[in-house]
Structures are given as C-alpha cells and as structure tokens.
Amino acid sequence: MATRPTSDRLRETLFNVLAPRIRGAALLDLYAGSGAVGIEALSRGAAAVAFIERAPAATAVLRGNLERLGIRAGFHIHAAAVGAWLRRGKAGTATKKAEVFDLVFLDPPWDAEAEYASTLGLLGGAAAGMLAAGALVIAEHRRKQALEARYGRLERTRLLEQGDAALSFYALGAGEPTTESLQRQELQNS
C-alpha cells in the first residue's frame, strides 16, 4: 500500500519529454517501487539503470518484473534508503569511481514530503558529483505540493502538471541563484 506506481499517462508524458535524452543514458531511479520508470527507460534504449528501493516487498516486485520481462542486464538493484545510498555513493571509493547519471527520477511516497527536500538537497549539494554534465533530475509529486525552485545547485527548469500529479524538472546551475532564476521564481510565486 505504501507504493504508488507512476500512472501510465504520466509515464508517457515523462518519456515524451525525455525522448531525445534516453538512448544511451544512465538513469538513477530513486524510490523505485515496482521499477516501472526504470524498466520503461531500459525498453527505450537507456544504457543502464540503478534502482534504489529499501522496502523489501517493493524490491521483490521489482525483481519479479525484471525477471518476467526477461531483462537480465543493464541494471543494478540497491536495497537501501535513498539518502544513505546517495551519501555513500557520492565520492566512490579508492577502487571504484562514483557512479555518474544522466537522468535521475525520484518519486518518494507522497506522504513523506521531507524526502523531497532531503533528496533534492543532496543531489544539489553533497551528491551533485553523481550528476553528469547536463544531467536532468525529475521529481514526481502531488500537484498541490509546491517544491522549491532551487535546492543547492539544482534549479527547476520546468513544471508539468497532469491530474493530481506533477513533474518538476531540475538541472545543475551555478552555486548561487542567477538573476534569471530569481525572476523565474518570482513569476512562479505570483
């Protein structure tokens, strides 16, 4: 009951926007649940997907979905809490380079509103090194839940609303807000 899969319609909208970027991309699927978004990315030509999901029941469903679809390569499943995984993975180790992602999708449980700020804050701060140049971070959230225009170096570039859900798109900007981002934020707040 804690898992709320992304609707087919919203997933179609998401992948219409991502179409020019998906082939050959490395996708990080945070709060992966059933894996629908990451699996769709693989089916559309993503080179690799890292699924992060801590709920054992959801992880079992994710593994089952991959198995039923015959997907045996191009992914890793990490059974971990998202924040802990991001903090561990941000720097890599002496023997392994940190993973770098072109696309990041996050869809925490809608009732866990603090997860949005925490995760986006990490991606715009301490874990920003996990984002490739030009990376895009997409957060699915309640339409009525306003996410910040900026989390550290992450700056919202687009907001799509559909039914009760919304997709906020973020990209890495400079360390400080730009005049353009401040003007965009003023327009969004008015």
C-alpha positions in Angstrom: 0.0 0.0 0.0 3.0 2.4 0.5 4.0 2.0 -3.2 2.2 4.3 -5.6 3.3 3.5 -9.2 3.6 6.3 -11.7 0.5 6.3 -13.8 0.7 5.1 -17.4 -0.4 8.5 -18.7 2.2 10.5 -16.6 5.0 8.0 -17.5 4.1 8.5 -21.2 4.3 12.3 -20.7 7.7 11.9 -18.9 9.2 9.8 -21.7 7.9 12.1 -24.4 9.9 14.9 -22.7 12.9 12.6 -22.2 12.9 11.0 -25.7 15.9 12.9 -27.1 17.9 12.1 -24.0 17.1 8.5 -23.1 19.1 6.4 -25.7 22.4 5.5 -24.1 21.7 7.4 -20.9 22.4 6.2 -17.3 19.3 6.6 -15.2 19.1 6.6 -11.4 15.6 5.5 -10.3 15.2 6.6 -6.7 12.3 5.2 -4.6 12.0 2.7 -7.5 9.0 0.8 -6.2 7.9 -1.6 -8.9 10.6 -0.3 -11.2 8.1 0.9 -13.9 10.0 4.1 -14.8 13.5 2.4 -14.9 12.1 -0.6 -16.9 10.5 1.8 -19.4 13.8 3.6 -19.7 15.6 0.3 -20.5 13.0 -0.5 -23.1 13.6 2.8 -24.7 17.3 2.4 -25.0 18.8 3.6 -21.7 22.3 2.1 -21.3 22.0 1.5 -17.6 19.5 1.9 -14.7 20.3 1.9 -11.0 17.2 1.1 -9.0 17.2 2.3 -5.3 14.5 0.9 -3.1 14.6 0.0 0.6 11.1 -1.7 1.0 11.6 -5.5 0.8 8.2 -6.1 -0.7 8.7 -3.4 -3.4 12.2 -4.8 -4.2 10.7 -8.3 -4.6 8.1 -6.9 -7.0 10.8 -5.0 -8.9 12.9 -8.2 -9.2 9.9 -10.2 -10.4 9.0 -7.5 -13.0 12.5 -7.6 -14.4 12.5 -11.4 -14.5 9.1 -11.7 -16.1 10.2 -9.2 -18.8 13.4 -11.2 -19.4 15.6 -8.2 -18.5 18.9 -9.7 -17.2 21.4 -6.9 -17.9 21.8 -3.2 -17.8 20.6 -2.6 -14.3 21.6 -2.8 -10.6 19.2 -3.0 -7.7 20.3 -1.4 -4.5 18.2 -2.3 -1.5 18.9 0.8 0.6 17.5 4.0 1.9 17.9 6.7 -0.8 19.6 9.3 1.5 22.1 6.8 2.8 22.8 5.5 -0.7 23.4 8.9 -2.1 25.7 9.9 0.8 27.7 6.6 0.3 27.9 6.8 -3.5 28.8 10.5 -3.9 32.5 10.0 -3.8 33.1 6.4 -4.8 36.0 4.5 -3.2 39.7 4.0 -3.8 38.9 1.0 -6.0 35.7 2.2 -7.6 34.8 5.5 -9.3 31.5 7.1 -8.2 28.6 6.3 -10.5 27.5 9.2 -12.7 24.0 9.6 -14.1 22.5 11.5 -17.0 18.9 11.3 -15.6 17.6 10.9 -12.1 13.9 10.2 -11.4 12.6 10.4 -7.9 9.1 9.5 -6.6 9.1 9.2 -2.8 5.9 8.3 -1.1 3.7 11.4 -1.3 3.1 11.4 2.4 6.9 11.6 3.0 7.2 15.2 2.0 10.5 15.7 3.8 12.1 13.1 1.4 11.8 15.6 -1.5 13.8 18.3 0.2 16.3 15.9 1.6 16.9 14.0 -1.6 16.9 17.1 -3.9 19.2 18.9 -1.4 21.7 16.0 -1.6 21.5 16.0 -5.4 22.0 19.7 -5.5 24.8 19.6 -2.9 27.0 16.8 -1.5 25.9 14.2 -4.1 26.0 16.6 -7.1 29.1 14.9 -8.3 26.9 11.9 -9.3 25.3 14.0 -12.0 26.8 14.1 -15.4 27.2 17.4 -17.3 23.8 18.4 -18.5 22.0 15.9 -16.2 18.3 16.2 -15.6 16.7 15.4 -12.2 12.9 14.8 -12.3 10.7 14.7 -9.2 7.2 13.3 -9.3 5.0 14.9 -6.6 1.5 15.9 -5.8 0.3 18.7 -7.9 -0.7 20.7 -4.8 2.7 20.2 -3.2 4.9 23.0 -4.2 8.6 22.0 -4.4 11.2 24.7 -4.2 12.6 26.3 -7.3 16.1 25.6 -6.1 17.9 23.0 -4.0 21.5 23.9 -3.7 22.9 23.9 -7.2 19.7 22.3 -8.6 17.4 24.7 -10.3 13.9 23.9 -11.6 13.7 24.4 -15.3 10.2 23.0 -16.0 7.0 22.1 -14.2 4.4 19.8 -15.9 1.1 19.1 -14.2 -1.3 16.3 -15.0 -4.3 15.3 -12.9 -3.3 15.1 -9.3 0.4 14.7 -10.1 3.2 17.0 -11.3 6.7 16.6 -12.6 9.4 19.1 -11.6 12.5 19.1 -13.8 15.8 20.3 -12.3 19.3 20.9 -13.8 22.5 21.9 -12.2 23.1 25.6 -12.2 25.8 27.7 -10.7 26.3 27.7 -6.9 24.3 31.0 -6.4 20.9 31.9 -7.9 21.1 33.8 -11.1 19.1 36.9 -12.0 17.1 34.8 -14.5 16.4 32.1 -11.8 15.3 34.7 -9.3 12.9 36.3 -11.9 11.5 32.8 -12.8 11.0 32.1 -9.1 9.2 35.4 -8.7 6.9 34.6 -11.6 6.2 31.1 -10.2 5.4 32.6 -6.8 3.0 35.2 -8.1 
